[in-house]
Each structure stands twice: as structure tokens, then as C-alpha cells.
């Protein structure tokens, strides 16, 4: 079953749950501000959509995020990539880099990822295992 797409307000709530773990409506309200009843209603809707689960402890409902942050990001990014970039990961990445300057650390991570992808594309199937085996034999 596909992951339901959270609204911006639901994403705010999920971020609180990912950051702080399971929480009551009051705890979410304290983190985000705004109206308590608004968060209560949103969490009830999110439970119906399968974005959160609700358990009862000491007469308080505790809400827990169902999908991980990574799962939600991957789902939303895949949808955006298809709709806005014709399925091109490269175009999405290029536009993202044009939109906001990246830190040196982020650029280093991107370079390392690209280097790994390039190695995978240029290496024949099983070559990575062969080179590891050959280097072991050479050392023996």
C-alpha cells in the first residue's frame, strides 16, 4: 500500500514525533504552538490515514509516527521527481543545488556519493568482489 502523502501541517507534527519520539497532543502543541484542538483533530486524521498510531497511557493518548522520516522523504521526493522533473534525478539535484548554497560538508557527501555511483556503473558485475579477492591473494 502506498504511503499517504502528509500535508505541510502533518509534516510539522511528524517532525516533532521523529525528533522527540512518541508524544501526547499537549506535547505536540507545546512544540509547535497554535491551537490545541487543531493538533488533536490533525492527529486523529493522521491516525485514520495510517501516518501515526495512538495508544492510551494513564488516560492520555500517545501518538507515534508510523513511517520513518526517510520513508516520507523518499516518497515525497519520488513524487516530486516524477511530476516536476520527468523522473530525472539529475535535474532535481541540479535545481536543488541552484536553489540553495550547500555547505562544504554537504558537497563532500555529494561528491562521495557520485564517486560511488560512478564506480558501480563502470565496474563489471562482480568486479568489486574480484578485486577484493585478488588483493587478499596478493597479500598472502
C-alpha positions in Angstrom: 0.0 0.0 0.0 1.5 3.4 -0.9 2.5 5.8 1.8 -0.1 8.5 2.3 1.2 12.0 1.5 1.2 14.2 4.6 0.1 17.8 4.3 2.5 20.5 5.4 0.8 20.7 8.9 1.0 16.9 9.2 4.7 17.0 8.3 5.3 19.5 11.1 3.7 17.1 13.5 5.7 14.1 12.1 8.9 16.1 12.6 8.1 16.6 16.3 7.4 12.9 16.6 10.6 11.9 14.8 12.7 14.3 16.8 11.2 13.7 20.3 9.6 10.3 19.9 6.0 9.3 20.9 4.1 12.3 22.3 0.7 13.5 23.6 -1.3 16.1 21.8 -0.2 18.5 24.5 3.4 17.8 23.9 3.0 18.4 20.1 1.1 21.6 20.9 3.9 22.8 23.2 6.5 22.2 20.5 4.6 23.8 17.6 2.3 26.4 19.3 -1.1 27.2 17.7 -4.4 25.7 18.8 -4.6 22.5 20.9 -7.8 21.3 19.2 -6.3 21.8 15.8 -3.5 19.4 16.7 -5.9 17.0 18.2 -8.0 16.9 15.0 -4.9 16.6 12.8 -3.6 13.7 14.9 -7.0 12.0 14.6 -6.9 12.4 10.8 -3.3 11.2 10.7 -4.3 8.1 12.7 -7.0 7.4 10.1 -4.5 7.8 7.3 -2.1 5.5 8.9 0.6 8.2 9.5 0.5 7.7 13.3 -0.7 5.2 15.8 -2.4 6.0 19.0 -2.1 4.2 22.3 -3.6 5.1 25.7 -1.5 5.5 28.8 -2.8 7.0 32.1 -5.8 8.5 30.3 -3.6 10.3 27.8 -3.3 9.4 24.1 0.2 8.9 23.0 0.9 9.3 19.2 3.8 7.6 17.4 4.9 8.2 13.8 4.4 5.1 11.6 6.6 5.9 8.6 10.2 6.9 9.2 11.5 10.2 8.2 13.5 8.5 5.5 10.4 6.8 4.1 8.4 10.0 3.9 11.2 11.9 2.3 11.8 9.2 -0.3 8.1 9.1 -1.1 7.7 12.9 -1.4 10.9 13.2 -3.4 9.9 10.4 -5.8 6.6 12.1 -6.4 8.2 15.5 -6.9 10.8 14.0 -9.2 8.1 12.4 -11.4 5.8 15.3 -11.5 8.2 18.2 -11.8 11.3 16.7 -13.4 10.0 14.0 -15.7 11.7 11.4 -13.5 15.2 12.8 -13.8 17.1 12.6 -10.5 19.9 14.7 -12.1 17.6 17.6 -13.0 16.1 17.5 -9.5 19.6 17.6 -7.9 20.8 20.3 -10.2 17.8 22.5 -9.5 18.2 21.9 -5.7 21.8 23.0 -5.9 20.9 26.1 -7.8 18.2 27.0 -5.3 20.4 27.0 -2.1 24.1 27.0 -1.5 25.4 23.8 0.1 27.9 23.6 2.9 31.4 22.1 2.3 30.3 19.0 4.2 27.2 18.6 2.0 29.3 19.0 -1.2 31.8 16.4 0.1 28.9 14.0 0.8 27.5 14.6 -2.8 31.0 14.0 -4.3 31.5 10.8 -2.4 28.0 9.6 -3.4 28.7 10.4 -7.1 32.1 8.7 -7.0 30.4 5.5 -5.6 27.7 5.6 -8.2 30.3 6.1 -11.0 32.4 3.2 -9.7 29.3 1.0 -9.7 28.4 2.0 -13.3 31.9 1.4 -14.6 32.8 -1.8 -12.8 31.7 -5.1 -14.4 29.3 -7.2 -12.5 31.1 -8.9 -9.6 34.3 -6.9 -10.2 34.2 -5.3 -6.8 34.2 -8.8 -5.2 37.0 -10.0 -7.6 39.3 -7.1 -6.8 38.8 -7.7 -3.1 39.6 -11.4 -3.6 42.7 -10.6 -5.7 44.1 -8.2 -3.2 43.7 -10.8 -0.5 45.6 -13.3 -2.7 48.4 -10.9 -3.4 48.9 -10.2 0.3 49.1 -14.0 1.0 
